[in-house]
Structures are given as structure tokens and as C-alpha cells.
Amino acid sequence: MSQGHAWVLGATGAIGRAAVGALARDGWEVTAASRGGGRAGEEVEGVRSVALDRDEEGALAGALGGGCDVLVDMVAFGGEHARQVAGLADRIGSAVVISSGAVYADGRGRSFDTQEEPDGFPRYPVPIPETQPTVPPGDASYGTRKVALERELLAAGDALPVTVLRAGAVHGPHCRTPRELYFVKRLLDGRKRRVLAYGGGSRFHPVHVSNVAELIRLAAARPGTRVLNAADPQAPSVAEIAAAIDGVLGRETETVPVDGAPPRAGVGDTPWSVPHPVVYDMAAAERELGYRPLTGYAASLPETVDWLAGQLAGRDWREAFPKMLRGYGENLFDYAAEDAWLERYDRGRR
């Protein structure tokens, strides 16, 4: 028996692919919408792919036609997208919308937006509950736009039940900004040593795409207006992540821990390196949806590492992952800077 009709916006992204599969296997008839209209991951019966640019005026409303039972939105940013979705409430049974942990602020108003300022990185409670304050809504940053999105959608909750999922550091195959690339590429390039700022103890809570998809599946089956974190069962340290990737590739790497911040640009600054832990509380998702994670970080790594290695085969990392380049810059793999710093480090220990 069909669960109903599910529309997935952003269906060819990392989370979108996983969500399409999870919903289809659960008995939903799925329309997988993306700008390119390509196939959304694995071949699953009951999935129809369509090309759609949701920012083209009237395109989403026209494509929805008579509507759907649940709209899953991976690519909603800001109040404009919230109003677009809420304006179709008469044709949408419920919605599940991806937000981000970047919305949170600490007790002094610090957030990811202030992290470049002196003492600007937030000191969150461990773990962070959904009741933690957020940054103000607005158009100034990714985080403020996501808060604007959330608030406008939640305000429409009487007309449109919406589950907002605040995702952690997303990982898994097809991720356009795969943090694991930092260690995988180094190993494939034959690097024998790695420098880790903050002693390798940084914790920046990841979430595998299959775990987000499971939350989407559960929320689709239990419509309601709620905000939930989306994270893996563990929040490993940077050193633990590095060691786990070593294990997948069968390599041994010497770790050189550095107390405090990266000693210079391009040295020891991994995509997870933060001065204070960022760990999300998953108790509400367990309580409200009966959520149980499908995988843990280490267990999910072999598939991710294999996909990354395949993407890098015969290609420059900047070509393979242009969004990673835009987000982190050339310093991500500045081996010359690393080697120069390590040479000085070794001289100082003699």
C-alpha cells in the first residue's frame, strides 16, 4: 500500500539521493526534483525524476500540479523560500525542511558568524538542545538566512505541519564539500605526517546522509510542526576521524598535535578544527520520532572513502570538488607550508 506522494527538492544532492531511496523503499511514490533533472541515486521503483529550478517564478507551483502529501526540501534558504513553500500549503500535506546547526548562538551571542573575531568562536552547551538560542533572522549570512527560513515556516504551522531538521557536518557519498577529503587526499598523496590543531581534540558533530534520510522518512510518516537536530550517534574528535580513515586505507600516519589554534595558514587547520566542541543533542528526535541511527561515523567511512578515491582518480581535487575549493581555499592542501613548519618543529626538538 502506498504511503502517498512525496516530492523531494534537491534530489540529486548527497542528502537528497539518500532521502529519495529511503522514502521509495518505505512505500512512497516519489518525485525527485533537481535543476538538472538527473537520476536521483539508486534505481528504486516508484521514483520519477523531473527538472525544476525552484527559483524560477511559478515553476514549483506549476510542477506540483495537484500537490503532494509531503514536500521534502533540501535546498531552502531564507524567508523567500519559506514563503514559497507556505504559499502552497493548500496543496502540501506536510513538509520536511533541511536547516543547519549553524543557526545556534551561545549565551553571549557568539556563533559561526563570529568565529573569525578574537574569542569569537561560540561556547555551546554539550550537547546542544533544540531550545538553544539562535542568531537573529536576516540575510547577512547562511545562518541568519536559515533562521529566517525556520521562523517563517514554523509560523505557518497551523496551515502546514513542518519538521525542520538542523543538520550537523554532513558526510557520505556525493557530498559536495566532503570534509573527509582532507585526510583521504593526504593519504593517497603519500603523506606520512599530519599536524592537528587543538591537540586533535576538536569535535564537530557529523551526520551521515543515511541518518538524515532516516529522520526524513520518520517525519514524513508522522507529520507535525517541530524542530529537531540531525546528527550521528557519536561526535568523534579530529584525531579519531584521522585514525579511522587511516584504518580504512590501511595506512599509518604520525600525528603531530599542536596546542591551541593552527600555527599558520594551511597547517593543522582541518575542516573539523574548532576551539570548543560542537555536539548536538539527539534526545528529541528519539523521543518524538522514535529515531534510531542507521550507522555510526566509523562504520560509514569505507563507502565514503571509496567514493572519494574514485572521484580523485586522475583528477585534480579542485576540479573534482569545486565547492570545497570555494569554501576552504587553496590552503587546504598547502603541503609546502606544512613541510616548512614541520622542519622548524623538528629542529626545535633536537
Secondary structure as GFF3:
##gff-version 3
##sequence-region A 1 350
A	DSSP	beta_strand	4	9	.	.	.	ID=ss1
A	DSSP	alpha_helix	14	25	.	.	.	ID=ss2
A	DSSP	beta_strand	28	34	.	.	.	ID=ss3
A	DSSP	beta_strand	47	51	.	.	.	ID=ss4
A	DSSP	alpha_helix	59	64	.	.	.	ID=ss5
A	DSSP	beta_strand	68	73	.	.	.	ID=ss6
A	DSSP	alpha_helix	78	86	.	.	.	ID=ss7
A	DSSP	three_ten_helix	89	91	.	.	.	ID=ss8
A	DSSP	beta_strand	92	100	.	.	.	ID=ss9
A	DSSP	three_ten_helix	101	103	.	.	.	ID=ss10
A	DSSP	three_ten_helix	112	114	.	.	.	ID=ss11
A	DSSP	alpha_helix	142	155	.	.	.	ID=ss12
A	DSSP	beta_strand	162	167	.	.	.	ID=ss13
A	DSSP	beta_strand	169	171	.	.	.	ID=ss14
A	DSSP	alpha_helix	181	188	.	.	.	ID=ss15
A	DSSP	beta_strand	193	196	.	.	.	ID=ss16
A	DSSP	three_ten_helix	197	200	.	.	.	ID=ss17
A	DSSP	beta_strand	206	208	.	.	.	ID=ss18
A	DSSP	alpha_helix	209	221	.	.	.	ID=ss19
A	DSSP	beta_strand	226	230	.	.	.	ID=ss20
A	DSSP	alpha_helix	238	249	.	.	.	ID=ss21
A	DSSP	beta_strand	254	257	.	.	.	ID=ss22
A	DSSP	alpha_helix	283	289	.	.	.	ID=ss23
A	DSSP	alpha_helix	297	312	.	.	.	ID=ss24
A	DSSP	alpha_helix	317	320	.	.	.	ID=ss25
A	DSSP	alpha_helix	322	328	.	.	.	ID=ss26
A	DSSP	three_ten_helix	330	333	.	.	.	ID=ss27
A	DSSP	alpha_helix	335	349	.	.	.	ID=ss28
###
